């Protein structure tokens, strides 16, 4: 039995609309999910909305259940929390997370709908994709006991990365130019510093500002054989770095961390579903509720993204609500 849902599409750079979608009955090995909420990944979705995805990265940047193609029309997103309403009897009523675009109901393979732990409410579960990125970054960083560690950039991914490092027994300092983020850092029990007040040297810096100047700052504050783990995605912008100066004499390392592949230290032992399951379990801390502050109705998502792209909104994480659930 086919049902009708509503989905958000970027129809052209800077323009979005909600369109009706026919959702079929699930087939063998599939489930139909009724969306409870979804999260906006502000940095990536701003790039998608403005047409900033480079043509060379169109294939790499495809979301798991994306429809259409960049720069548009394209249905994009990867942070939906919902309830299984059709499919195998043993899964009916199950609360799940899925890497699906913003849509009020959808059908996916049953394996793609990952159960949400009962201790994790919807608003926190919507952070699972960001937590997965942070967890992969910590694996890529491979921190060692006693290392001096900084996380530069107090956006959602930076905050979650610093939170995980602290949870795993390290003591990172969170660095950001926005002093208002100090309050959020404090809520998570994290040390916070203005970049002008931090001089290093550090053995490990995780960079997540999305600004080339932040990466330059990080390289300048590494000690001998220190490493920067780069989480920022620059879209089609070119980045100039000081790879002369002390880069070679201090034997510095610049390491890319990208969530599309499992980090090398655990690859072969943990697959994508296993990583996502672990990320969901790590959201069991009520302090993380401070990261989800704003809600936006599906019908207002285009206006929200326009404001975000124009600098009229500054949010850590926005959560989409659906009036047909």
C-alpha positions in Angstrom: 0.0 0.0 0.0 1.5 3.3 -1.1 1.4 6.3 1.2 2.3 9.9 0.6 5.1 11.7 2.4 6.7 15.2 2.2 10.3 15.7 1.4 12.7 18.7 1.2 14.5 19.3 -2.1 17.2 21.8 -3.0 15.7 22.7 -6.5 18.6 25.0 -7.4 21.4 26.8 -5.5 19.8 29.0 -2.9 16.3 27.6 -3.5 14.4 24.8 -1.7 10.9 23.5 -1.5 8.9 20.7 0.0 7.5 18.2 -2.5 5.1 15.3 -2.1 6.6 11.8 -2.3 4.9 8.5 -3.0 6.3 6.0 -0.5 5.6 2.3 -1.4 4.9 -0.5 1.0 8.1 -2.1 2.1 9.3 -5.2 0.3 11.2 -8.2 1.5 13.9 -7.1 3.9 12.7 -3.5 4.0 11.0 -1.2 6.6 8.9 1.9 6.3 9.9 4.6 8.8 7.7 7.5 9.9 10.1 10.4 10.7 9.9 11.9 14.2 12.7 14.4 13.7 15.8 15.0 11.6 18.9 17.1 12.1 20.4 19.7 9.8 24.2 19.3 9.4 24.8 23.0 9.2 28.2 23.1 7.4 27.6 20.4 4.8 24.0 21.3 4.1 24.8 25.0 3.7 27.3 24.0 1.0 24.7 21.8 -0.7 22.0 24.5 -0.4 24.3 27.2 -2.0 25.6 24.9 -4.7 29.1 24.9 -3.2 29.9 21.2 -3.7 32.7 21.0 -6.3 31.9 19.0 -9.4 34.9 16.8 -8.7 33.2 15.7 -5.5 29.7 15.1 -6.7 30.0 11.3 -6.4 32.0 11.4 -3.1 29.4 13.7 -1.5 26.4 11.6 -2.3 24.4 10.8 0.9 23.3 7.2 1.3 19.7 7.7 0.2 20.1 10.9 -1.8 17.8 11.5 -4.7 18.7 13.7 -7.7 22.1 15.2 -8.3 24.2 18.2 -7.4 23.8 21.1 -7.7 20.1 20.3 -8.0 17.4 19.3 -7.9 18.7 17.2 -5.1 17.2 15.6 -1.9 19.9 15.6 0.7 20.4 14.9 4.4 21.6 12.1 6.6 20.2 12.4 10.2 16.6 11.1 10.5 15.1 9.6 13.6 11.8 7.7 13.2 9.5 4.8 14.1 9.2 1.7 12.1 5.5 1.5 11.0 5.6 -1.3 8.4 7.9 -4.2 7.8 8.9 -7.3 9.7 6.6 -7.9 12.7 9.5 -7.9 15.2 10.5 -4.4 14.2 7.2 -2.7 14.3 7.2 0.3 16.6 11.0 0.3 16.9 12.6 3.7 17.2 15.5 3.9 14.7 18.1 6.2 13.2 18.7 6.3 9.5 21.1 8.3 7.2 18.1 9.6 5.2 17.2 13.1 3.8 14.6 15.3 5.4 11.3 13.4 4.6 8.3 12.6 6.6 8.2 8.9 5.8 10.5 6.6 3.7 11.3 3.0 2.9 14.9 1.7 3.4 16.6 -1.7 3.8 15.9 -3.0 7.3 19.7 -3.0 8.0 19.9 0.7 7.3 17.4 1.5 10.1 19.6 1.2 13.3 17.8 0.9 16.6 18.1 3.9 19.0 19.0 2.9 22.6 16.2 3.6 25.0 18.4 5.9 27.0 18.9 8.3 24.0 15.9 10.7 23.3 15.1 11.8 19.8 16.8 15.1 19.9 20.1 13.5 20.9 19.7 10.5 18.5 19.5 13.1 15.7 23.2 13.9 16.5 24.3 10.3 15.5 25.8 11.2 12.2 27.9 14.0 13.8 28.9 11.7 16.7 29.9 9.1 14.1 32.2 11.7 12.5 33.7 12.6 15.9 34.3 9.0 16.8 36.0 8.3 13.4 38.2 11.4 14.1 39.3 10.1 17.5 40.2 6.8 15.9 42.1 8.6 13.2 43.9 10.8 15.8 45.0 7.8 17.9 45.7 10.0 20.9 48.4 8.8 23.4 48.3 9.1 27.2 49.9 12.3 28.3 49.7 14.1 25.0 48.8 17.8 25.0 45.6 18.0 22.8 43.6 20.8 21.4 40.3 20.8 19.4 40.0 23.9 17.3 36.4 24.8 16.4 33.5 24.6 18.8 30.8 23.6 16.3 28.9 20.4 16.8 31.6 18.1 15.5 34.3 19.9 17.4 32.3 19.8 20.6 31.5 16.1 20.2 35.2 15.3 19.4 36.4 17.1 22.5 33.6 15.4 24.5 34.7 12.0 23.3 38.4 12.7 24.0 37.5 13.8 27.6 35.2 10.7 28.0 38.0 8.4 26.9 40.3 9.9 29.6 42.2 12.7 27.8 42.1 16.4 28.7 41.7 18.5 25.5 41.4 22.2 25.4 38.6 23.5 23.1 39.6 26.6 21.2 37.2 29.0 19.3 37.0 32.7 18.5 33.4 32.7 19.5 33.5 33.3 23.3 29.8 32.4 23.5 30.8 28.8 22.9 32.5 28.8 26.3 29.2 28.3 28.0 28.4 25.2 25.9 31.9 23.9 26.5 31.4 24.4 30.3 28.1 22.5 30.1 30.1 19.5 28.7 32.8 19.9 31.3 35.4 21.0 28.8 38.2 23.5 29.1 37.7 26.5 26.7 40.2 29.1 25.4 40.4 32.0 23.0 42.9 31.3 20.3 45.0 34.3 21.2 45.5 32.9 24.7 46.8 29.5 23.5 50.4 29.1 22.4 51.1 25.3 22.7 53.0 23.4 21.8 50.6 20.5 21.3 51.3 16.9 20.2 47.8 16.6 18.7 45.3 19.2 17.3 42.0 18.3 15.8 40.8 21.1 13.5 37.1 21.6 12.8 36.5 25.3 12.2 35.9 25.1 8.4 38.2 28.1 8.1 41.7 27.9 6.6 42.9 30.4 9.2 42.1 27.9 11.9 44.2 25.2 10.1 47.1 27.7 9.9 46.8 28.4 13.6 46.9 24.7 14.4 50.0 24.1 12.3 51.8 26.9 14.0 51.2 25.5 17.5 52.3 21.9 16.9 55.4 20.6 18.7 58.0 18.4 17.1 56.4 15.6 15.1 53.0 16.9 16.1 50.0 16.2 14.0 46.8 17.9 12.9 43.7 15.9 12.2 41.7 17.8 9.6 37.9 17.5 9.8 36.9 20.6 7.9 35.3 20.4 4.5 36.1 23.4 2.3 33.9 22.7 -0.7 35.3 24.4 -3.8 37.5 26.8 -1.8 41.3 26.7 -2.3 43.3 26.7 0.9 46.8 28.1 1.3 49.0 26.7 4.0 52.5 27.6 5.4 54.2 24.4 4.4 57.6 26.1 4.4 58.8 27.6 7.6 58.9 24.9 10.3 56.7 22.4 8.7 59.6 20.1 7.6 62.1 20.9 10.3 59.5 20.0 13.0 58.4 17.0 11.0 54.7 18.0 11.3 51.9 15.8 10.0 48.6 16.8 8.4 46.1 14.0 8.6 42.7 13.8 6.8 39.8 12.3 8.6 36.7 11.6 6.5 33.6 9.8 7.7 33.0 8.0 4.4 35.7 5.4 5.3 36.3 3.6 8.6 39.4 5.0 10.3 42.5 2.8 9.6 43.2 1.7 13.2 39.8 -0.1 13.4 39.2 -0.9 9.8 38.5 -4.6 9.2 37.2 -5.0 12.8 34.3 -2.5 12.7 32.0 -1.8 9.8 29.8 1.2 9.0 26.8 -0.2 10.9 29.0 -1.1 13.9 30.4 2.4 14.0 26.9 4.0 13.8 25.7 1.7 16.6 28.6 2.8 18.8 27.9 6.4 18.0 24.3 6.1 19.1 25.3 4.4 22.3 27.8 7.3 23.0 24.9 9.8 23.0 23.7 8.5 26.3 25.0 11.6 28.1 22.2 14.1 29.0 24.7 17.0 28.8 24.7 16.7 25.0 21.2 18.1 24.9 22.8 21.5 25.0 24.0 21.0 21.4 20.4 20.9 20.0 18.9 24.3 20.6 16.7 25.2 17.7 13.8 23.6 15.9 12.5 24.4 12.4 9.4 23.1 10.7 9.9 21.2 7.5 8.0 23.9 5.6 10.4 26.5 6.9 13.6 24.7 6.1 14.4 26.6 2.9 14.1 29.9 4.7 16.2 28.6 7.5 19.0 27.5 5.2 18.9 30.8 3.3 19.4 32.6 6.6 22.2 30.2 7.5 23.9 30.7 4.2 23.7 34.5 4.5 25.1 34.6 8.0 21.8 35.6 9.5 21.6 32.5 11.7 24.3 31.0 14.0 23.3 27.7 15.4 25.0 24.6 16.6 22.4 22.1 15.5 18.9 22.6 14.2 16.2 19.9 14.4 13.5 19.6 11.8 9.9 18.9 13.0 7.2 17.2 11.0 3.5 18.1 11.4 2.3 14.9 9.8 3.8 12.5 12.4 
